[in-house]
Structure formats: C-alpha cells, structure tokens
Amino acid sequence: NSTYMFNGTTQTDTYSLTDQSALISTVDAVGRYMNETYDNRVVFRDISNQNFIANQSSRNRINAAYLEVKNRTEDYSGRLGRQSSNGGGVMGRFDGFSAGYGVNSLLRINANVGQLVDFTNLAQPIFYGISVDVGPLSVYAINQTVEGILDRRAVGAEFRYFEGNKTAFAMVDYDVYFNVLNTAMVTGSYAFASGTTVNAMADFRKGPMISTRNALAGA
C-alpha cells in the first residue's frame, strides 16, 4: 500500500506484484552394490526449477549422473558420466571418464578426460590429465582446449594431511603455457586438549583463473 496526501485528503493506492512463483524439485538417488571385492554405485542428482511467471524461463540442472566401479582387492576404480572433480587440476564439474590404479600402498596413478560443464551457452573446454599420488602428496599435469584452441596447460600439486587433532591442506597450480602462477595456498588447523582450535590460512590465487577463455570473455 502507498498512502499520500492529495487535495487535502489522504489517498491510499494498492499495488500487487508477484516476483517469484516456482516449483523446485530435487532428486538425489544412489544405488550401491558391495561385496568383498567390489564397491560399485550409480549416482543421480538433479534440480528442476519450474517457473510459473510469464516470460521467465524454467531450468533443469543435472549435477551428477555417473556409474562408478571400484575394486577393493586389486585397488583400481573407474567413474563414467557427469561428476565433480576430485583434484588433478580439473576445475569443476565435467562429463567424462576418470580412473585410478593403486600400484602399492603408497603409489597411485590417476587419469581423467572429459568436457567441463558450466551451465552456460558458451563453448565448454575439453581436457585430459594425469596425476600421481605418493602418500598424502599428489602431483598432476593437465591440458585443456576450447574449440580447438589451447585454453589451459598446467602442472601442480596437492597435499592433504589428517591425523587426530591436526589437519593440513596445500595446493599449487602453475600454467606452463602462460608462465603464470594460478594458485598457491596452505591451510591447517590444530585442536588443543583444552578444546581450543587454532586455524591458519595463506591464499594466493588468480581470479578468474588464467586461461584463454577467461582472457577473451566479452571480446
């Protein structure tokens, strides 16, 4: 309501505006098969936003849809479909294939290939990469193109440490094509017996990340 004075009298006007009318539906389904050898699963996660306001579009986003096979005795795994990155220099959600093989208790080799999914109308980068895990340390190399043009070529490392009351994570990513440091960060925490927890973080990163696609945004 809007109240004001007009010709010495009080006038009240009433306005009504609907700025949101939608039905939001989510699906989160996981099927799992386990035995002494295998731990396999099928995952599907979807969010649908049905907009009932005229001239406004609805949208549906499949966040995950993959099949994963994991052999626990021979220590190999593979995941096919839409999935989120587990490191290795992959920046975000992608459609593709990732696999890993444990050579021994300390050494593991991983590879991934696919296309990023950013939910935009722009061309999506295609990438392939490899990483090697040695205990808590993982080193990787990745190559990424968009419409046949080199978008990103980088090497990096990740370090993860978790033990009782101590945690630490560190990451560095360097683009060898543009010769630019994208990210260098370290974060950690320590919990004292008294119940006090101390957290520390140092973080340097380019925003957005250096790539041909980001450099030409809007051009």
N, C-alpha and C positions, 0 to 999 in steps of 0.2 A: 504494500500500500504506500501511496505517496500523498501526504497532506500538505496543503498550501493555502495562502490567502488570495482570494480573487474577488474584487469589487466589495471588499469589506466583509466577505463571508468565507467560512472555511470550506474548502473543497478537498475531496479525497478521491484519488484515482486508484484503481486496482489493476495491476499487471500480473500476468502469469506466463512463465517461461519454463519449458522443460529442457534441461541441458544434458540429461542422461536418462536413457531408457534402454536397458540391455539385459540380455540373459547370458551369463558367463558360466560355461560348463568346463569341467576339468576331468580328465581321465588319467589315472595313474595305475597301470596294470603291470604286474611282474609274475612271470611263470618260471619256476625253478625246478631243476632235476639234479639230485645229488646221490652219489654212492661213494664207495671207497676210492674210486678213480676219478670220476668227473664231478664238476660243479658247473652246470650249464644253466643259462637263463635266457628268457625272452623279455624285453622291456619295451613298454609303450607309454609315452607321456604326451598328452595333448591338451591345449587350452583353446576353447572356442568362445569368441565374443560376438554374439548375435545382436546387432544394433537395430533398434526399432525407430530411431529418429530419421525422418526423411532426409535424403541427400547425404547421409553419412553411411560409410561402408562398414560391413562386418569383416571379421578376420578370423582365421584359424591357424594356429601355430603348433606344429608337431615338434616338440622339443627333444624327444628321444624315440627311436624305433630301431632296435638292434637285437641281433642274436649273438650270444657270447658262448664260446666253448672253452672250458678250462680243464686241463688235465693236471691233477694234483700230484700224481706219482712221477710223471716224466717232466713236469714243470713247463708246460707250454700252454699258450692261450691265443685265442683269436676272437675278434669282435667285428661284425659286419653290419653296416647300416648307419643311421643317424645317431651320433654320440657326441659327448663332450670330451674335450681334451684332457688327458692325464699328464700333460707335460710334453717334453720333447720338442719344445719350440712352437707347437701348434697353438694358434691364438684363437680359441673359441670352439664353438660347435661346428661339426662337419659331417658330411656324408662320405663314407668311405670304409676302409678296412685298416685295422690295427692288429698287430700280432707281437708276441713276445716268447722268448725261449730262455729258460734258465740253464746255463751251461753247468754251473755248480752252485753251491750255497751263497757265493759272493758275487758271481758274474751273471748278468742277464743282458740279452740283446733284444732290442725292440725296433720295430719298423712300422710306419704308417703312411698311407696315401689316401688322398681324398680331395674334396672341394668344400671350402668354408661355406657356412650358412648364416648369413647376417640378417635375413628377413628384409631385404631391400630389393629394389628393382635394378640395382647396379650389377655389373658383371662380378661374379664370385671367383676368387682366386683358387687355383688348383695347386696342390703341394705334394711333396714326398719328402720323407725324412727318416733318419735312423738315430737311435740313441743306445748308449751302453751304460748299464747300471753296475757300479762296483761298490757293494755295500750301500752306504747312505748317499753316495755321490753318483749323479747321472750327468753324462756329457752327451751333447746332441749336435747334429747338423741338419739343416732344413733348407729346401729350395722351393720357391713359390712363384708362380706366374699368373698373370691375368690377361686373358685374350691374347696369349702367345708372347706377352712382354714380361720380362723379368720384374717381379714385384718385390721380392724379398729373398735374400740369401744370407743365412746367419748361422753362427755357431754359438753354443752357450753351455751352461752347466747349472745344475740344481743340487742343493744339499739339504737333506732332511734328517733331523736328529730328534728322537723322542726317547726319553728314559726317565721313568718315575716322575720326579718333580722338575725335570729340565727339558726344554724343547728349544729347537733352533731350526730356522729355515733361511737359506741364502740362495740367490739366483743372479746370474749374469747372462746377458744376451747381447751379442755384438754382430752387426751387419757387415759382412766381409765385402759386399758389393759397394755399398755407400761409405764404408770405413767409418761407421758411427756406432757409438755405444748406445744401445736402446735402453737397457735396464741394468741396474746394479743395486741390489737390495739385500739386507740382512735383518732378520727379526728373531727375537728369542724371549724366553720367559724363565723365571726361576721361582719356585714356591718354597718358602721357608717353613720350618716345622711349626712356627707360631701361627701360621695361616696367612701370612702376608705374601703376596705375589708381586714380583717386580717384572715389568715388561719393558723391552727396549727395541727400537726400530730405526734403521737408517735406510732411506729410499731415494734413489735417483732413477728417473725414467723420462723418456720422451713421450709427450702426449700431443697428438696421437703418435703411435709408433712409426718410425721411419720406414716408408715403403713407397713405391712408385704410385700406387693407388691413392694413398693419403696425400702425396705431394701434388697430385693433379686434381684433387677434389674441387669441384666447382669450375674447373677450367673448360 
